[in-house]
Amino acid sequence: MATARSVTELRRWGDLAVVRRALKARMPECCDSGSVGLKQVAELCRRDSRARPRDCNNMRDEMLLIGCDWDLAHDRLEDQSDRCLQRVADFLR
């Protein structure tokens, strides 16, 4: 078992756990492949938005911010910035 070295790292692990739990619940086929990128996260957000209706404008803005923060040069979920992971996790909470 790994030990977090800082509060920031602990928060990052928590955000990753939220996203992975949502992927496992809504898209179990993604968990088998191991590589989760923007395409899978976008599909997860789409499915989540259909399952839990909310204000369309806020939801659109949140999705756009996730897309703006996503680093396409390093498409894996684990390679994204702390801010990007936090936005994805907040969207799914």
C-alpha angles and dihedrals in degrees: 000000000000124000122222113238098199144012090254092055091047091051090049091052090049092052091048090050091053092051094045092049090051091048092050092049099044105023110024091165089068092057091059094056093052095211114097118182139165092287092058093043091050090051090048091052091048092052091045092051091053093048095048112035116210140150107321095212095052091045092051091049092050092050092049091051090051090051092048093051095045114107105221093189087066103032099176117108092232091055095058125107122265090249092053093049090048091053092050092047092047090051091053096045 
